[in-house]
């Protein structure tokens, strides 16, 4: 296989897209030795085919104007790959008006525990972000980070917190808690909310089974 030709053709077919070296090495280019892949990308950068955004992260150049923000969202969030949290989540639902510079993303498209690309802070959360997962994670995020939300709109806060909780099943909760640890107080509050909504659950038991030594 001509590795350079293969990478060059891939970049040509995916102009304006992110290329995360670790993720692509694990999922699409496992036949290419790691150091060889880095050398090829360095060569392609010199040729102007890709541009480096951060260590191990490139964007393929395009004839059209590059939209790096959109490219990051498409790669790390869209297609069930992740979700925005923090200020983007709170502002999206008109719950609070945070003016932080950092944009946080949970994503299954990084191999390390976290990664920073400019203003974006990516946190590894290795699950498939279908609607029910996103809904329940939203509830857990709202519960755990309520004290950090400035100018909070409690009507919208409670609406979204309760809406997300209606997606609860023990199986969905187990999937979430297996890949991301929330505080015990957060799970206790979730249990209280589910009881209020008459939703049967074993959230506390499931949490204890996973993190018995952390209690």
C-alpha positions as CSV (number, residue, x, y, z in Angstrom):
1,X,0.0,0.0,0.0
2,X,1.2,3.5,-0.9
3,X,0.4,5.2,2.5
4,X,1.1,8.7,1.2
5,X,-1.1,8.3,-1.8
6,X,-3.9,6.8,0.4
7,X,-3.7,9.7,2.9
8,X,-3.6,12.3,0.1
9,X,-6.7,10.8,-1.6
10,X,-8.5,10.7,1.8
11,X,-7.8,14.3,2.5
12,X,-9.0,15.3,-1.0
13,X,-12.2,13.4,-0.5
14,X,-12.8,15.0,3.0
15,X,-11.9,18.7,2.5
16,X,-12.6,20.9,5.5
17,X,-12.8,18.0,7.9
18,X,-10.9,17.3,11.1
19,X,-8.3,14.5,11.1
20,X,-7.5,13.4,14.7
21,X,-4.4,11.3,14.5
22,X,-5.1,9.0,17.4
23,X,-8.7,8.3,16.5
24,X,-8.0,7.8,12.8
25,X,-5.1,5.5,13.6
26,X,-7.4,3.3,15.7
27,X,-10.4,3.3,13.4
28,X,-9.4,3.9,9.7
29,X,-5.6,3.8,9.3
30,X,-4.6,1.0,11.6
31,X,-2.4,-0.5,8.9
32,X,-0.2,2.7,8.8
33,X,2.6,2.7,11.5
34,X,2.1,5.7,13.8
35,X,5.4,7.4,13.0
36,X,4.8,6.9,9.3
37,X,1.4,8.5,9.6
38,X,2.9,11.6,11.4
39,X,5.6,11.9,8.8
40,X,3.1,11.8,6.0
41,X,0.9,14.4,7.7
42,X,3.9,16.6,8.2
43,X,4.6,16.3,4.4
44,X,1.0,17.1,3.6
45,X,1.1,20.1,5.8
46,X,4.2,21.4,3.9
47,X,2.3,20.9,0.7
48,X,-0.7,22.8,2.1
49,X,-3.1,19.9,2.0
50,X,-3.7,19.9,5.8
51,X,-3.2,22.4,8.6
52,X,-2.3,21.7,12.2
53,X,-4.9,22.8,14.8
54,X,-3.3,21.2,17.9
55,X,-0.9,18.4,18.7
56,X,-2.2,15.4,16.8
57,X,-5.2,17.3,15.2
58,X,-5.3,18.6,11.7
59,X,-7.9,20.1,9.4
60,X,-7.9,19.2,5.7
61,X,-7.7,22.3,3.6
62,X,-10.4,23.2,1.1
63,X,-11.1,25.3,-1.9
64,X,-13.9,26.8,0.2
65,X,-13.4,29.0,3.3
66,X,-12.7,26.8,6.3
67,X,-15.1,26.8,9.2
68,X,-13.1,25.3,12.0
69,X,-15.9,25.6,14.6
70,X,-18.3,23.7,12.3
71,X,-15.6,21.1,11.5
72,X,-14.9,20.5,15.2
73,X,-18.7,20.1,15.9
74,X,-19.2,17.8,13.0
75,X,-16.3,15.6,13.9
76,X,-16.6,15.4,17.7
77,X,-20.3,16.0,18.3
78,X,-22.4,15.1,15.2
79,X,-23.4,11.6,14.2
80,X,-23.9,10.5,17.8
81,X,-20.2,11.2,18.6
82,X,-20.7,13.6,21.5
83,X,-22.5,16.5,23.1
84,X,-21.8,20.1,24.2
85,X,-21.8,20.6,27.9
86,X,-21.1,23.6,30.2
87,X,-21.9,27.0,28.9
88,X,-23.0,25.8,25.5
89,X,-25.6,23.4,27.1
90,X,-26.9,26.0,29.6
91,X,-27.1,28.8,27.0
92,X,-28.7,26.5,24.4
93,X,-31.6,25.8,26.8
94,X,-31.8,29.5,28.0
95,X,-31.1,28.2,31.5
96,X,-28.2,30.6,32.3
97,X,-26.0,33.1,30.6
98,X,-22.4,31.9,31.0
99,X,-19.7,33.9,29.3
100,X,-16.8,31.5,29.6
101,X,-14.2,31.3,26.9
102,X,-13.8,27.5,27.0
103,X,-16.3,25.3,25.2
104,X,-16.6,21.8,26.7
105,X,-17.5,18.7,24.8
106,X,-18.1,15.1,25.8
107,X,-17.0,12.9,22.9
108,X,-16.3,9.3,22.0
109,X,-13.8,10.4,19.3
110,X,-10.7,10.9,21.4
111,X,-8.4,8.2,22.8
112,X,-6.8,10.1,25.6
113,X,-8.9,11.3,28.6
114,X,-9.0,14.9,27.3
115,X,-7.7,17.1,24.5
116,X,-7.6,20.8,23.9
117,X,-8.0,22.4,20.5
118,X,-8.0,26.2,20.9
119,X,-11.1,27.2,22.9
120,X,-12.4,23.6,22.9
121,X,-11.8,21.2,25.8
122,X,-12.7,17.7,24.8
123,X,-13.4,15.1,27.5
124,X,-13.5,11.4,26.7
125,X,-16.9,9.8,27.2
126,X,-16.9,6.5,25.4
127,X,-20.6,6.0,24.6
128,X,-23.0,6.3,21.7
129,X,-24.8,9.6,22.1
130,X,-28.3,8.7,21.0
131,X,-31.2,10.9,22.2
132,X,-31.9,9.1,25.5
133,X,-28.3,9.2,26.5
134,X,-28.0,12.9,25.7
135,X,-31.3,13.6,27.6
136,X,-30.2,11.8,30.8
137,X,-26.6,13.2,30.7
138,X,-28.2,16.7,30.4
139,X,-30.2,16.0,33.6
140,X,-27.1,14.8,35.4
141,X,-25.1,17.8,34.2
142,X,-27.8,20.2,35.3
143,X,-27.9,18.6,38.8
144,X,-24.2,18.4,39.3
145,X,-23.3,21.9,38.0
146,X,-26.2,23.9,39.2
147,X,-24.0,26.1,41.5
148,X,-21.9,27.2,38.5
149,X,-24.8,28.5,36.5
150,X,-25.0,32.3,36.8
151,X,-28.3,34.2,36.3
152,X,-30.1,30.9,36.4
153,X,-33.6,30.6,35.0
154,X,-35.1,28.1,37.4
155,X,-38.2,27.6,35.3
156,X,-36.2,26.5,32.3
157,X,-33.8,24.6,34.5
158,X,-36.5,22.5,36.1
159,X,-38.2,21.9,32.8
160,X,-35.1,20.5,31.1
161,X,-34.0,18.6,34.2
162,X,-37.3,16.8,34.4
163,X,-37.5,16.3,30.7
164,X,-34.2,14.5,30.6
165,X,-35.1,12.4,33.6
166,X,-38.1,10.9,31.7
167,X,-35.5,9.1,29.4
168,X,-34.3,7.2,32.5
169,X,-33.9,3.4,32.4
170,X,-31.5,1.4,34.5
171,X,-29.8,0.2,31.3
172,X,-29.2,3.8,30.0
173,X,-28.0,4.9,33.4
174,X,-25.6,2.0,33.7
175,X,-24.2,2.8,30.2
176,X,-23.6,6.4,31.3
177,X,-22.1,5.7,34.7
178,X,-19.8,3.1,33.3
179,X,-18.1,5.7,31.2
180,X,-18.3,8.8,33.4
181,X,-18.3,9.3,37.1
182,X,-20.7,11.7,38.7
183,X,-20.7,12.7,42.4
184,X,-22.7,10.5,44.7
185,X,-24.8,13.6,45.7
186,X,-25.7,14.0,42.1
187,X,-27.1,10.5,41.9
188,X,-28.9,10.9,45.2
189,X,-30.6,14.0,43.8
190,X,-31.4,12.1,40.6
191,X,-33.0,9.3,42.6
192,X,-35.1,11.9,44.4
193,X,-36.2,13.5,41.1
194,X,-37.1,10.1,39.6
195,X,-39.1,9.2,42.7
196,X,-41.0,12.5,42.3
197,X,-41.7,11.6,38.7
198,X,-42.8,8.1,39.7
199,X,-40.0,6.5,37.6
200,X,-38.8,3.2,39.1
201,X,-35.0,3.0,39.3
202,X,-32.0,1.4,40.8
203,X,-29.7,4.4,40.3
204,X,-28.2,4.4,43.7
205,X,-27.6,0.6,43.7
206,X,-26.0,0.8,40.2
207,X,-23.8,3.6,41.2
208,X,-22.6,1.8,44.4
209,X,-21.8,-1.3,42.3
210,X,-19.5,0.7,40.1
211,X,-17.9,3.0,42.7
212,X,-18.2,1.2,46.0
213,X,-14.7,2.1,47.0
214,X,-15.2,5.8,46.2
215,X,-18.1,6.3,48.7
